[in-house]
């Protein structure tokens, strides 16, 4: 029996909960693609969730009951989340979550107007693959709203592909892979490929943040992410320290980009930007949309002291047509006693590569046991992706 099959054999009854299922289930893709406009975040007097928390508020407003994001990954209590933000240099905002239409905007009701796929996953989430296609042109937010509102229920929907956003193949293929080196040791690989015909620029921001649990509970502890010195002998590694509510002291490590330069760590708070949304006195000069405003508009909205409840590693890429770049992030328990430089290099180098390969091989073995012998290669692939979506 393979390693993944052994982990599944120990899963037990679903109703026992993920915590009781085993340590390997502590982290997984337990983050919604989008949380804005849901009844869980609706405190309106009329029950109109879409109007209470629309997409335009999502980047600026701290959620209470859940989080959302691209390629989201978190612990089972959704205390600490990992995700991805992108910026093509054209959009008015970072791409942090999928865009969709509300029930009233869509000619067939609520609908997400983005393209992403779950490519692979195993039950313990020791291995996951996710893909997203991001236009290099300005994302057509208003065009999608207006185009669908102009159609009736008998007409087809106006889709993102219809807007011309992907014409001439000008888009980014973005793939995120998660692999676990241990129950609390998460390896995140972000691979981006320029599918277009010309050199193009892309800002890639792997992001970590604590769900805001402190604003609703007076006296509750507020967790923090803080910039930490790069390990000695590993200047190309960016390091952030944190204490997780039940995993303890942890660290985030980010490897250098393809140019050999370590990414800059940006910090803000997962706090509502009440000044922008409601015209109130700011709670903090570095609110939830602080990283967005800093990257897009060069605003002074990230904490120069290098601390907050939300942070992102800022990579700036310029890739030729057809070229790819791989970025590596690792969340793991703090390693205070290991040889600093060598350990950090291995954590994002050879050790990282070997772990990813091992988890991929275990996933192949796991699905080989499940695939009917008569299935063609295409049928086996469809089955595997279908399971990935369910997981």
N, C-alpha and C positions, 0 to 999 in steps of 0.2 A: 504494500500500500504506500502511495506517494505521500510526501509531507502535507500537501494540501488536503488529501483524502483523510489523513489522520486528524487534521484540524477540524474538518467537517464532521468526522465521526464523534468528536467531542463536543459538538454543537449543542446537543440535547434538544429539548422541546422549545419551540420559539417563544411560547408564553412565559418561559423562565426569564426572558429578557437577555439583551446582549451582554450585560455585565456578567450574568451567571453563565452565559454560554462559554466563556473562556477569555483569557487575556488578549488573544489575537483579534477579538472583535471590538476592542476598546476604541479603535479609530477606523473610520470608513467614510464613504461619500454620503454622509448623513446631512447634507446641506442642500436645500432647494435651489434650483436654478433661479427662481424669483420668489420673493416673499412679499413684495409690495402689492397692495391692493387685496390682501387676503383678509378673511373675517377675523383671523387671529390678531391682526394689527388694527382692527377697526373699532374706534371709540366714538364714532359719529353718532349724533342724536337720531339720524334717519336710517342708519344701517347701510349707507352707500359707501362700501369699502373702497371702491375704485376712486371716488372723489376725495375720500379722507386721506388716502395715501397713494397718490398717482406715481407713475414712473418718474416724473420730474422731481418728486420729493425723495425718491429712494436713496439717492447718493448722499443726501443731506440729513436724513432722519434716522436716528437710532431705533432699531426694532426692539421689541420686548420679548417675543415668544420664539423667534427663529431668526435665521440669517439666510442670505442668498449670495450667489456668486457663480462665476464661471469655474468649472472643474473643482467645485468645493469639496473639502475633506475636513473632518473634525472628529473630536472625541464624542462618546455616546451621549454626553450631556450638552453637547454643543457649546462648551465653554470657550474653547480655542478653535478657530477656523483657519484653514488655508484656502487660498483661491488664487485667481489670476485676473489681472487688469491689463488692458492693451490700449494703445493709442497710436493711430496712424498719422498723426500730425494734422489731420483735416477735420476731425470731429469736434463738436463743441464741448464734449465731455469724454472722460475715460470710458472704455467699454468694460464695465465691472460685472454686469448682469445682462441677461437677454432682454430685448425690447419686445413688447407685445401690445396688442390692442385690448382695450376694455370691452366688456360685453356690448356697450352702446356704440363703440367705434367700429367694430367689425361687422361686415354685412352677414356673416354667419356666427356672430357672437365673439366671445373671447378667443384670442389666437396669438401665439408667439410668432414673431416674424424674424426668426434667426435659423441658422443651420448648424446643428451639432449632433454628435453621435456617440453612443457608448460602444466601444469596440471590443472590450474584453474586461472580465472581472472574475474573481473567484469568491466564494462565500465569506471567507475571512477577510477579504479586501487586502490580502498580502500582495495582490497584483491587480492593477486597474489601468485601463487605457481609455482616453477620452479625446475626441477631435472636434474642432470648431473652425469654421471658415469666416474670416473677417475681411470685409472689403478694404481696399486701399484708398478708394474714394470716400468722400464724406458720407456717413451713414444717413440714409434718407428717412429720418424720423417723421417729418411732417408729410412727406410724399406718401408714406404708407398709411398714415391716418386719413389724409384727404382722399386718397385713391379708394380706400375701402368704404369710407362714409358715402362716397358718390355712387356706390353700387348697391343694387337691391339683392334680396335673398335668392333670386333666381339666377343671378350672375355669379361667375366664379370669383374667388377671392383674388385680391391684388397682392401678389407675393413679393418678397424681397428680390427674387430673381427677375421679376418683371420691371423693376425700377431701373435696371441697367447698372446696378451696383457692382456686378461681377463681369461686365463687358470686358473683352480683350484679356480675360483671365487675370485681371488685376485684383488679387486677393491674397491673403495670408492663410496658409494651412497651418493650423496650430494644434499640436498634439501634446497632451499632458499625461504622463505616466506616473503612477504611484506604486512604490514597492516598499515592503517592510523588511527591515533588517532584524526587527524584534517587535514585541507588542507595542512599544512606545517609541520606536525608531523609524521615522517615516522619510523615505527618499522620494523627492519630487523632481521629475525631469520635464522640462518644457522645451519642446522642439518646434521651431518655426521655419517655414519654407516659403520663399517668395515664388508664388505661382505665376506672377506676371512677367511681361516681356522686358521690363526695364529695372534698373537699380531702384530700390525703394527703401525707405526708412521706417522703422517700427520701434516704439517704446514698449518694453515688456516689463511688467511690474508684478512678480509673484508677491502675494500679500498675506499677512497674518494679522488676525485681530481677535480680541476677546468680545464675546457677546455681552452687551450691556446688561448686567444683572444687578448693578449697584444703584442705578437711578430709581429703581422701584422698591428698594428695601433700605430704608434709612439705617445707617450704621454698617451696612455690608461692606466688606473689603473690596477695594478696587484693584484688580490685577494690573500689571504693567509689563510692557516690553521695553527694553533699554539697550542702547548701543553698548557694546562691549569691545575691549581691545582685540584686535586680530591676534590669533595665536602666534607666539614667537616663531619666526621662521616661516610664516605663512601669510605674508602681507597681501597676497591676492585673494584672501578670504575675508568676507564681511561677516561679522558675528553679532548676534543679538541675544541677550539673556532674558529669561523669564522664569516665573514660578507658576506652574500649572496647579489648579485646585486639588487634583488627586494624583497627578503623575510626578509632582514635585519639581525640583530645579531642572530646567531644560535649556537648550540653546538652539538657535537657528543659525545655520551656516549657509552662506551663499558663495558659490565659486565665481571666479572671474568670468567675464564674457569672452567671446572669441577674439577680442582685441587684447586680452590679457589683463584688462583693467577690472578691479573689483567694483561691484555695483555700489552706488550710494544708498544708504538706508534712510528712508523718509519716515517721520513719525507724526501722528496726529492722535486725536481722541475719538473713540466711538461714541460721540455725543452729538445730539441734534444741533444743527446750525439754526438756532432759533432766530438769529438776526436775519438770515436770508428768508426763512419761511414765514416768520410771524412778526418781523420788525421789532423784536425784543432785544434787551441787553444781552450780549453774547455770554454763553456759559463758559466758553474758552476761546482763545484766539486760534485754536487749532482743532476745529470740529471735524466731524466724520468726513466731510468733503474736502478737507484740507489738502490731502495729497492730490486729489483731482485738480483743485484750483492752482496748486503750485506747479504741477506738470504742464497743464494746459495754458495757464495765464501768468506763470512766474510769480504768483501771489505769495506773500510772506505768511503762509498758513500751515507750515510744518514747523515742528518744535526744534529750534536750533540746539536745545539741550540734549536731543537724541533720546527721547522717552515719550511713551504714550500707550494707549490701549489698542492702537492700530499702527501697523508699519508695512512698508513695501520696499523691496529691493529694486532699484531703478536701473534697468539695462537700456542702453540706446544702441540699436543695431542698424546697420546699413548693409543690405545684402543684394548681390547681383541676381539677375533673373535665374531662377531655378536653384539658387543657393539656399542652404539650410544652416541653422545655428542651434546648438544645444546648450541649455542652461541648467544648472544643478543646484538644488536647495535641499537641505537636510534638517529635519526637526528631530532632536534626540535628547535623552537625558544628559545633563552636564557631565563632562569628562575631566574633572579637576586633576586627576592623578596621572593622566596619560602624557607621554612625551608630546609637548604641544605642537610644534611645527609638523613633525612627521605624522602625528595622528590626524591633524586637520587635513593634510594633503591626502592621506589615505581615505579619510572619510568622504571626500568628494572626488577621489580619483579611482585607484585600482579596486579598493574595497567596495566603492559605490558601483562600479561597473560589474564586478563579480556578483554582487547581491541582486542587481536587476536581472542579470542573465539567469541566475538560479531561480528567481521567482517566475520568470517567463517559462523556464523549462518545467517547473512544477505545474504551472497552469496548463501547459501542453499535455502533460501526463494526466492531469485531472480530467480534462475534456476528452482525451483519447479513451478513457474508461467509459465515458457517458455516451460517446458517439456511436450510433448503430453501425454495424460493419458494412451494411449495404449503402450507407450514405455517401454521396459524391463529395468532392472537396468543397464545392459551392454550398451544398446542403449543410455540411459540417460547419462552414463559416457562418451561415445564416443562423444555425442553432446556437452557436457560441455567442454571437452578437445579441441574439434575443435573450439569452440568459444574462448577459452583461447588463442589458437594459432593465431586466427584472431586479437584478441585484443592486 
